[in-house]
Amino acid sequence: MTLLRPASPFGTEPVEEIDLRRAPLDRVLAQVRFPSLTKLQGSDAISPFAQRVTADFPFFEELRQTVFQFTPSGVATEPTDQRVWLLRSIDERWTVTVTASTVSLETTAYRSRTEFAERFGNVIGAFAEIMNPPRVERLGIRYINRLAGQYWLAELPKLVQPEVLGGLAVPLEGSSTLRVSLTETVFQNDARGIQAKWGVLPKDTFVDPSLPPIADVSWILDLDSFSQRQREFDVDELSDELRDLAAQAYRMFRWAVKDEFIERFRDDS
């Protein structure tokens, strides 16, 4: 089969949808952001919402928001007074995170854009019924892909386009090694945009709270597709736009990878 790479990650022509059930997708996150709500300032503020979604998310945890500061000596953390509530599914592969100004859905068991958007719509629908947020400031969906181990780093030139190889595209000689190479770029067109990160991370390296470190060298492709504009908190409109943002991220992904990547990770069942 001949697979056509989009000429641009921002074009308008249709992109063939291919099921990549075996893709190295570490996790998927979606978040809606709004002005900080007075209703979410108390210690028991989350209880009505937690009870509303308890059938799907029965496990509960309350934390304090942490600020991460990157210093020359490493990553420093500082707790704040802001509460963070985590609601997890029975298998703990789906997590709802609520703060005074955000609701997020995260999964390590992503199967399809349709299923994820439906689950996200159910979560924010329940939240809207109880908390009644007046407006939205930002909506985003983020796909974090990761390939771990020296084998995959050696295979990457066959799998991804030169534009996303980063430091791996530099020929090395003698005892030279690539330790870390991380590129971060933000593309924006009016209210919509996409933040793209790709590169090589050493083992046990922390760069982002959403990307836990692992005990091996790895390559990441992290795509955050977002819309940043103020509007009413309309659940149906947000769910529809989330699908559009996911399609935008998929287009960037298909532009970044080669046909060999698709063939290796597609679902052949």
URCORKA-V443679 format. One record per pair of residues at least 24 apart in sequence whose C-alpha atoms are under 10 Angstrom apart, sorted by the first residue. I is the first residue (numbers start at 1). J is the second residue. If there is no record, write none. Layout:
{{I	J} {I	J}}
This chain:
{{1	259} {1	263} {2	259} {3	254} {3	258} {3	259} {3	260} {3	262} {3	263} {4	254} {4	255} {4	258} {4	259} {5	251} {5	252} {5	253} {5	254} {5	255} {5	256} {5	257} {5	258} {5	259} {6	251} {6	252} {6	253} {6	254} {6	255} {6	256} {7	254} {7	255} {8	251} {8	252} {8	254} {8	255} {8	256} {9	248} {9	249} {9	250} {9	251} {9	252} {9	253} {9	254} {9	255} {9	256} {10	187} {10	189} {10	193} {10	194} {10	248} {10	249} {10	251} {10	252} {10	255} {11	248} {11	251} {11	252} {12	248} {12	251} {14	251} {15	247} {15	250} {15	251} {15	254} {15	255} {16	251} {16	254} {17	247} {17	250} {17	251} {17	254} {18	254} {18	262} {18	263} {18	266} {18	267} {19	111} {19	112} {19	262} {19	265} {19	266} {19	267} {19	268} {20	111} {20	112} {20	261} {20	262} {20	263} {20	264} {20	265} {20	266} {20	267} {20	268} {21	110} {21	111} {21	112} {21	265} {21	266} {21	267} {21	268} {21	269} {22	262} {22	264} {22	265} {22	266} {22	267} {22	268} {23	145} {23	146} {23	147} {23	261} {23	262} {23	264} {23	265} {23	266} {23	267} {24	144} {24	145} {24	146} {24	147} {24	148} {24	220} {24	221} {24	265} {25	108} {25	109} {25	110} {25	143} {25	144} {25	145} {25	146} {25	147} {25	220} {25	221} {25	222} {26	107} {26	108} {26	109} {26	110} {26	143} {26	144} {26	145} {26	146} {26	147} {26	211} {26	212} {26	220} {26	221} {26	222} {27	93} {27	94} {27	106} {27	107} {27	108} {27	109} {27	110} {27	142} {27	143} {27	144} {27	145} {27	146} {27	210} {27	211} {27	222} {28	94} {28	105} {28	106} {28	107} {28	108} {28	109} {28	110} {28	116} {28	141} {28	142} {28	143} {28	144} {28	145} {28	210} {28	222} {28	223} {28	224} {29	94} {29	95} {29	96} {29	104} {29	105} {29	106} {29	107} {29	108} {29	110} {29	116} {29	120} {29	140} {29	141} {29	142} {29	143} {29	144} {29	210} {29	224} {30	96} {30	103} {30	104} {30	105} {30	106} {30	107} {30	116} {30	117} {30	120} {30	139} {30	140} {30	141} {30	142} {30	143} {30	224} {30	225} {30	226} {30	242} {30	246} {31	96} {31	97} {31	98} {31	102} {31	103} {31	104} {31	105} {31	106} {31	120} {31	124} {31	138} {31	139} {31	140} {31	141} {31	142} {31	226} {31	242} {32	98} {32	101} {32	102} {32	103} {32	104} {32	105} {32	120} {32	124} {32	136} {32	137} {32	138} {32	139} {32	140} {32	141} {32	226} {32	227} {32	233} {32	238} {32	242} {33	99} {33	100} {33	101} {33	102} {33	103} {33	104} {33	133} {33	135} {33	136} {33	137} {33	138} {33	139} {33	140} {33	228} {33	230} {33	233} {34	100} {34	101} {34	102} {34	103} {34	133} {34	134} {34	135} {34	136} {34	137} {34	138} {34	139} {34	230} {34	231} {34	232} {34	233} {35	100} {35	101} {35	102} {35	133} {35	134} {35	135} {35	136} {35	137} {35	138} {36	99} {36	100} {36	101} {36	102} {36	133} {37	99} {37	100} {37	101} {37	102} {37	131} {37	132} {37	133} {37	134} {38	100} {38	101} {38	131} {38	133} {39	100} {39	130} {39	131} {39	132} {39	133} {40	83} {40	98} {40	99} {40	100} {40	101} {40	131} {41	82} {41	83} {41	99} {41	100} {42	83} {42	100} {43	83} {45	100} {45	131} {46	83} {46	84} {46	85} {46	98} {46	99} {46	100} {46	127} {46	130} {46	131} {47	85} {48	126} {48	127} {48	130} {48	131} {49	98} {49	123} {49	126} {49	127} {49	128} {49	129} {49	130} {49	131} {50	85} {50	86} {50	87} {50	96} {50	98} {50	126} {50	127} {52	123} {52	126} {52	127} {52	129} {52	130} {53	87} {53	89} {53	96} {53	122} {53	123} {53	126} {53	127} {54	87} {54	88} {54	89} {55	89} {55	90} {56	87} {56	88} {56	89} {56	90} {56	94} {56	95} {56	119} {56	123} {57	86} {57	87} {57	88} {57	89} {57	90} {57	91} {57	92} {57	94} {57	95} {57	96} {58	87} {58	88} {58	89} {58	90} {58	92} {59	86} {59	87} {59	88} {59	89} {59	90} {59	91} {59	92} {59	95} {60	85} {60	86} {60	87} {60	88} {60	89} {60	95} {60	96} {61	85} {61	86} {61	87} {61	88} {61	97} {62	86} {62	87} {62	97} {62	98} {64	99} {65	99} {66	209} {67	209} {68	207} {68	208} {68	209} {70	207} {74	205} {74	206} {75	205} {75	206} {75	207} {75	208} {94	119} {96	120} {96	123} {96	124} {98	127} {101	133} {101	136} {101	137} {102	136} {102	137} {102	138} {102	139} {103	127} {103	139} {104	139} {104	140} {104	141} {105	141} {106	141} {106	142} {106	210} {110	143} {113	242} {113	243} {113	244} {113	246} {113	247} {113	250} {114	239} {114	243} {114	246} {116	239} {116	242} {116	243} {116	246} {117	141} {117	238} {117	239} {117	240} {117	241} {117	242} {117	243} {117	246} {118	239} {118	240} {118	242} {118	243} {119	239} {120	235} {120	238} {120	239} {120	242} {121	235} {121	236} {121	237} {121	238} {121	239} {121	240} {121	242} {122	235} {122	239} {123	235} {124	233} {124	234} {124	235} {124	236} {124	238} {124	239} {125	233} {125	234} {125	235} {125	236} {125	238} {125	239} {126	235} {127	235} {128	233} {128	234} {128	235} {129	235} {132	233} {133	232} {133	233} {133	234} {134	231} {134	232} {134	233} {134	234} {135	229} {135	230} {135	231} {135	232} {135	233} {135	234} {136	228} {136	229} {136	230} {136	231} {136	232} {136	233} {136	234} {136	238} {137	227} {137	228} {137	229} {137	230} {137	231} {137	232} {137	233} {138	191} {138	192} {138	226} {138	227} {138	228} {138	229} {138	230} {138	231} {139	192} {139	225} {139	226} {139	227} {139	228} {139	229} {139	230} {139	238} {139	239} {139	241} {139	242} {139	245} {140	192} {140	193} {140	194} {140	224} {140	225} {140	226} {140	227} {140	228} {140	238} {140	241} {140	242} {140	245} {140	246} {141	194} {141	223} {141	224} {141	225} {141	226} {141	227} {141	242} {141	243} {141	244} {141	245} {141	246} {141	248} {141	249} {142	194} {142	195} {142	196} {142	210} {142	222} {142	223} {142	224} {142	225} {142	226} {142	245} {142	246} {142	249} {143	196} {143	221} {143	222} {143	223} {143	224} {143	225} {143	246} {143	249} {143	250} {143	253} {144	196} {144	197} {144	198} {144	210} {144	211} {144	220} {144	221} {144	222} {144	223} {144	224} {145	198} {145	211} {145	219} {145	220} {145	221} {145	222} {145	223} {145	253} {146	198} {146	199} {146	200} {146	211} {146	218} {146	219} {146	220} {146	221} {146	222} {147	200} {147	216} {147	217} {147	218} {147	219} {147	220} {147	221} {148	200} {148	201} {148	202} {148	203} {148	214} {148	215} {148	216} {148	217} {148	218} {148	219} {148	220} {149	202} {149	203} {149	215} {149	216} {149	217} {149	218} {149	219} {150	216} {150	217} {150	218} {150	219} {152	217} {152	218} {152	219} {153	200} {153	217} {153	218} {153	219} {155	261} {156	219} {156	257} {156	258} {156	260} {156	261} {157	257} {157	258} {158	257} {158	258} {158	259} {158	260} {158	261} {159	256} {159	257} {159	258} {159	259} {159	260} {159	261} {159	262} {159	263} {159	264} {160	253} {160	254} {160	255} {160	256} {160	257} {160	258} {160	259} {160	260} {160	261} {160	262} {161	254} {161	255} {161	256} {161	257} {161	258} {161	259} {162	256} {162	257} {162	258} {163	198} {163	255} {163	256} {163	257} {164	196} {164	197} {164	198} {164	199} {164	220} {164	221} {164	255} {164	256} {164	257} {165	198} {165	199} {165	200} {165	219} {165	221} {165	256} {166	198} {166	199} {166	200} {167	199} {167	200} {168	199} {168	200} {168	219} {178	202} {179	203} {179	217} {180	205} {180	217} {180	218} {180	219} {181	219} {182	207} {182	219} {182	220} {182	221} {183	221} {184	222} {184	223} {185	223} {186	223} {186	224} {186	225} {187	225} {188	225} {188	226} {188	227} {188	228} {189	227} {190	227} {190	228} {190	229} {191	226} {191	227} {191	228} {191	229} {191	230} {192	225} {192	226} {192	227} {192	228} {192	229} {192	245} {192	248} {193	224} {193	225} {193	226} {193	227} {193	228} {193	245} {193	248} {193	249} {194	223} {194	224} {194	225} {194	226} {194	227} {194	245} {194	248} {194	249} {194	252} {195	222} {195	223} {195	224} {195	225} {195	226} {195	249} {196	221} {196	222} {196	223} {196	224} {196	225} {196	249} {196	252} {196	253} {197	221} {197	222} {197	223} {197	224} {198	222} {198	223} {221	253} {221	256} {221	257} {222	249} {222	253} {223	248} {223	249} {223	250} {223	252} {223	253} {224	248} {224	249} {225	249} {225	250} {225	252}}
